[in-house]
Amino acid sequence: MADLHAGSDAPALGGVSYVMPVLNDVSNVRNAVDSILAQSYSGPFDITIAVGPSIDGTLELVEDLARTDDRIHVIVNEVGSTPSGLNLAIRASSHPVVVRVDAHSILPVDYTRIAVETMERTGADNVGGIMDARGTTPFERAVALAYTTKVGLGGSAFHVGGGEGPAETVYLGVFRRTALERVGLFDEDIKRGQDWELNLRIRESGGLIWFTPDLRVTYRPRANLSRLARQMLSTGLWRGELARRFPSATGIRYLIPPAMVVGVALGLILGLIGVVQAIAGATPWLLVGFVVPLVYALFVVAAYVVYARGARTRGRFLVVLPCIHVSWGTGFVLGYLSLTRNIAAHTGR
């Protein structure tokens, strides 16, 4: 790899290319770009934004941003998917370090400097940190709370934090370009979970993925229940698909939500049959099936008591948490069993 140091006044480091796929993100993309421009990193950089077919003015906005700063470049992502946009942006840029940015994310001012210094110190091919979910409305704050607790999205370090060290995957990622080129960039057939699959290939090629809690990226959650459910369903679908493709690389935490969904569904069915038994005058022993959904309901209430904070957030948390679990778990079952007609259409948008 080319020497990342730009001069003797380290931490002045080599060039960085920021890559960002966007699609109908007019309300978020400006803040994401502003957070890049505000970086304390002292090396040269450029920003490549790959814009999918948007109808909300996103293309016009980023083109206006590009006209005011020649370090910003806009390319068209006709396919519109995240991995396609990332690959187009990576190929259109040239610096030795590639920083993935999401339109919903806001980078802290020292993000790039810390990431590249960590990359050099550890020899990692990809460095990342914590997806620090923060909402601006009561609903978004409830989603953010669920994201950042162990009962929400499984307790991964990039959601809840943890000690620095090697990791299976990280949020977004700061990559060595040579590592991306070595494994062939993102798999464009995988519309969600493509970062996990890419990191799997990097690790299998001998590369190191490194997590550090010193990196925190502000993330804006989905704004309403229907968008959250759609996001979680598609994420679960693709996680199920990836679990089927790579069974040996699938951790136990990925199996808990689908097991819950199957258990609750079977429990409700058995319990309802028990009701019929009671009506018919038979011994309603299948009413015991209601124990499973009751246990899950108690789990949600316990999570509410332990984690929920703020009067306006508390009630929404009771809705948000089951929405995440049920949507993600249902998606996983459908994806794992290949029961969806066109999984490529599920992008979480």
C-alpha positions in Angstrom: 0.0 0.0 0.0 1.1 3.5 -0.7 2.5 5.4 2.3 -0.4 7.2 4.0 1.8 9.9 5.6 1.7 13.2 3.8 4.5 14.9 5.8 6.5 15.1 9.0 3.8 17.1 10.8 1.8 13.9 11.5 -1.1 13.4 12.0 -1.2 14.9 8.4 -2.0 11.7 6.5 -2.6 10.7 2.9 -5.5 11.4 0.7 -9.0 10.2 1.5 -12.0 9.6 -0.7 -15.5 9.9 0.9 -18.1 7.8 -0.9 -21.8 8.2 -0.3 -24.8 6.6 -2.1 -28.0 8.6 -1.8 -31.6 8.1 -2.9 -34.5 10.4 -2.0 -32.5 11.8 0.9 -32.9 15.5 0.4 -33.6 16.1 4.1 -30.4 14.5 5.3 -27.7 14.7 2.7 -26.7 18.3 3.3 -25.9 17.6 6.9 -23.9 14.5 6.0 -21.8 16.5 3.5 -21.3 19.4 5.9 -20.0 16.9 8.5 -17.4 15.7 5.9 -16.3 19.3 5.0 -15.9 20.0 8.7 -13.4 17.2 9.3 -10.2 18.1 11.2 -8.3 15.7 8.9 -5.3 17.5 7.4 -4.8 15.4 4.3 -6.3 16.0 0.8 -9.8 14.6 0.2 -12.6 14.4 -2.3 -16.3 13.5 -2.0 -18.1 11.3 -4.5 -21.9 11.2 -4.2 -23.7 8.5 -6.2 -27.3 9.6 -6.7 -30.0 7.0 -7.4 -33.3 7.8 -9.3 -34.7 10.4 -6.8 -37.9 12.3 -7.0 -37.5 14.6 -4.0 -34.9 17.0 -5.3 -31.9 15.1 -4.0 -30.0 15.3 -7.3 -30.6 19.0 -7.6 -29.4 19.6 -4.1 -26.1 17.7 -4.4 -25.4 19.2 -7.8 -25.8 22.6 -6.2 -23.3 21.5 -3.5 -20.9 20.4 -6.1 -21.0 23.7 -7.9 -19.9 25.5 -4.7 -17.0 23.1 -3.9 -14.9 21.4 -6.6 -13.9 18.6 -4.1 -17.5 17.3 -4.4 -18.3 15.1 -7.4 -21.8 13.8 -8.4 -22.3 10.7 -10.4 -25.6 9.0 -11.5 -26.4 5.6 -10.0 -29.0 4.3 -12.5 -29.5 1.0 -10.6 -30.2 2.9 -7.4 -29.1 0.3 -4.9 -26.6 1.0 -2.1 -23.9 -1.4 -3.2 -24.1 -0.2 -6.8 -23.7 3.4 -5.7 -20.8 2.5 -3.4 -19.0 0.7 -6.2 -19.5 3.5 -8.7 -18.2 6.1 -6.2 -15.2 4.0 -5.2 -14.3 3.5 -8.9 -14.7 7.2 -9.6 -12.4 8.2 -6.8 -8.7 7.5 -6.3 -7.3 8.3 -2.9 -5.7 5.3 -0.9 -8.2 5.5 1.9 -12.0 5.1 1.3 -14.4 6.4 3.9 -18.0 5.2 3.5 -20.6 7.7 4.5 -24.4 7.3 4.8 -26.8 10.1 4.0 -28.4 9.5 7.4 -25.1 9.8 9.2 -23.2 12.8 10.6 -19.4 12.3 11.1 -17.8 13.8 14.2 -15.1 16.3 13.4 -12.2 14.0 14.3 -13.7 10.9 12.7 -11.3 10.5 9.7 -8.2 11.5 11.6 -8.9 8.9 14.3 -9.9 6.2 11.8 -6.7 6.6 9.7 -4.4 6.8 12.7 -6.1 3.6 14.0 -5.7 1.9 10.6 -1.9 2.7 10.6 -1.5 1.6 14.2 -3.3 -1.7 13.9 -2.6 -2.6 10.2 -6.4 -3.1 9.7 -8.0 -3.1 6.3 -11.2 -1.6 7.6 -11.8 0.5 10.7 -15.2 1.5 12.2 -16.9 2.4 15.3 -20.4 3.0 16.9 -23.6 3.8 15.1 -24.7 6.4 17.5 -28.5 6.6 16.8 -30.0 9.9 17.8 -33.5 11.1 17.1 -35.0 14.5 16.9 -38.7 13.5 17.5 -40.1 11.4 20.3 -40.6 8.5 17.8 -37.0 8.7 16.5 -35.7 8.9 20.0 -37.6 5.7 20.9 -36.1 4.0 17.8 -32.6 5.3 18.8 -33.0 3.9 22.3 -34.0 0.5 20.9 -31.0 0.5 18.6 -28.5 1.3 21.4 -29.7 -1.3 23.9 -28.8 -5.0 23.9 -32.5 -5.9 23.6 -33.0 -4.0 20.3 -30.6 -5.1 17.5 -28.7 -7.9 19.2 -26.1 -6.1 21.2 -23.4 -5.8 18.5 -20.5 -3.6 19.5 -21.2 -1.1 16.8 -24.6 -0.6 18.3 -24.0 -0.7 22.1 -20.2 -0.1 22.3 -17.4 -2.3 23.7 -13.7 -2.6 23.8 -11.3 -1.9 20.9 -10.3 -4.9 18.9 -10.8 -7.2 15.9 -14.4 -7.5 14.8 -16.7 -9.4 12.5 -18.1 -6.2 11.0 -18.3 -2.5 11.8 -20.6 0.4 11.0 -19.9 2.1 7.6 -16.1 1.6 7.5 -12.8 3.3 6.6 -11.1 1.1 4.1 -7.7 0.6 2.5 -8.4 0.9 -1.2 -6.1 -2.0 -1.8 -8.2 -4.2 0.4 -11.4 -3.3 -1.5 -9.7 -4.0 -4.8 -8.3 -7.3 -3.5 -11.7 -8.7 -2.8 -13.6 -7.1 -5.7 -15.6 -4.3 -4.0 -19.2 -4.7 -2.8 -21.4 -7.5 -4.1 -24.1 -5.7 -6.0 -26.5 -8.7 -5.8 -26.7 -8.1 -2.0 -28.9 -5.1 -1.4 -28.7 -5.1 2.4 -26.1 -6.6 4.6 -23.5 -6.0 1.9 -21.1 -4.5 4.4 -21.1 -7.7 6.5 -20.5 -9.8 3.4 -17.7 -7.6 2.2 -16.0 -7.7 5.6 -16.4 -11.5 5.6 -14.4 -11.6 2.3 -11.8 -9.2 3.6 -11.3 -11.4 6.7 -11.2 -14.6 4.6 -8.5 -13.0 2.4 -6.4 -12.5 5.5 -7.4 -8.9 6.3 -8.3 -7.4 9.7 -11.5 -5.6 10.6 -11.0 -3.4 13.6 -13.6 -1.8 15.9 -12.8 1.2 18.1 -15.3 2.9 20.4 -13.4 6.2 19.7 -15.4 6.5 16.5 -19.0 7.5 16.9 -21.2 8.4 13.9 -24.5 10.1 14.6 -27.3 8.2 12.8 -30.8 9.5 12.2 -33.4 6.7 12.6 -36.5 6.2 10.4 -39.1 8.8 11.1 -42.3 6.7 11.5 -43.5 3.2 12.2 -44.2 2.1 8.6 -40.7 3.2 7.4 -39.1 1.4 10.4 -41.1 -1.8 9.7 -40.1 -1.7 6.0 -36.4 -1.1 6.9 -36.4 -4.0 9.5 -38.3 -6.4 7.2 -35.8 -5.9 4.4 -32.8 -6.1 6.8 -34.2 -9.4 8.2 -34.9 -10.7 4.7 -31.3 -10.2 3.6 -29.9 -11.4 6.9 -31.9 -14.7 6.4 -30.5 -14.9 2.8 -26.9 -14.4 4.1 -27.4 -17.0 6.8 -28.5 -19.5 4.2 -25.5 -18.6 1.9 -23.0 -18.5 4.8 -24.3 -20.8 7.6 -20.9 -21.2 9.3 -20.5 -17.4 9.6 -23.9 -16.8 11.1 -23.8 -16.1 14.9 -26.4 -17.2 17.4 -27.7 -13.7 18.0 -29.1 -13.6 14.4 -31.3 -16.6 15.2 -33.0 -15.2 18.3 -35.6 -12.8 16.6 -36.7 -15.5 14.0 -37.0 -18.1 16.8 -39.1 -15.6 18.8 -41.4 -14.9 15.8 -41.9 -18.6 15.1 -42.4 -19.4 18.8 -45.0 -16.6 19.3 -46.8 -17.5 16.1 -47.0 -21.2 17.0 -48.0 -20.3 20.6 -50.9 -18.1 19.4 -52.1 -20.8 17.0 -52.0 -23.4 19.7 -53.6 -21.1 22.2 -56.5 -20.3 19.8 -57.0 -24.0 19.2 -57.2 -24.3 23.0 -59.9 -21.7 23.0 -61.8 -23.9 20.5 -61.3 -26.9 22.7 -62.8 -25.0 25.6 -65.8 -23.9 23.6 -66.3 -27.5 22.4 -66.2 -28.8 26.0 -62.9 -30.6 25.6 -59.9 -30.2 27.9 -58.3 -26.9 26.7 -54.7 -28.1 27.3 -53.5 -26.2 24.2 -54.2 -23.0 26.0 -50.7 -23.4 27.3 -49.5 -22.1 23.9 -50.4 -18.6 25.1 -47.5 -18.8 27.5 -45.0 -18.1 24.7 -46.5 -14.7 23.5 -47.1 -13.9 27.2 -43.4 -14.4 28.0 -42.4 -12.2 25.0 -44.9 -9.5 26.2 -43.3 -9.6 29.7 -39.9 -9.3 28.1 -40.9 -6.2 26.2 -42.4 -4.7 29.4 -39.2 -5.5 31.3 -37.1 -3.8 28.6 -39.4 -0.8 28.9 -38.9 -0.6 32.6 -35.1 -1.0 32.4 -34.3 1.1 29.4 -37.0 3.6 28.5 -36.4 7.2 29.5 -38.4 10.4 29.1 -42.2 10.6 29.3 -42.8 11.1 25.6 -40.5 8.3 24.5 -41.6 5.6 26.9 -44.9 4.8 25.3 -43.4 4.7 21.8 -40.7 2.3 23.0 -43.4 -0.3 23.7 -44.4 -0.1 20.0 -41.0 0.3 18.5 -39.3 -2.7 20.1 -41.8 -5.3 19.0 -41.9 -3.6 15.5 -38.1 -4.2 15.2 -38.2 -7.7 16.5 -41.3 -8.9 14.6 -40.4 -7.2 11.3 -36.7 -8.4 11.4 -37.6 -11.9 12.6 -40.3 -12.3 10.0 -38.0 -11.1 7.3 -35.3 -13.5 8.4 -37.6 -16.5 8.2 -38.8 -15.5 4.7 -35.3 -14.8 3.5 -33.8 -18.0 4.9 -36.5 -20.2 3.4 -36.5 -18.2 0.1 -40.2 -17.4 0.5 -40.0 -13.9 -1.0 -40.6 -13.5 -4.7 -38.1 -10.8 -5.4 -35.7 -10.2 -2.6 -33.7 -7.7 -4.7 -36.6 -5.3 -4.5 -36.3 -5.1 -0.7 -33.8 -2.3 -0.1 -35.3 -0.9 3.1 -36.1 2.5 1.6 
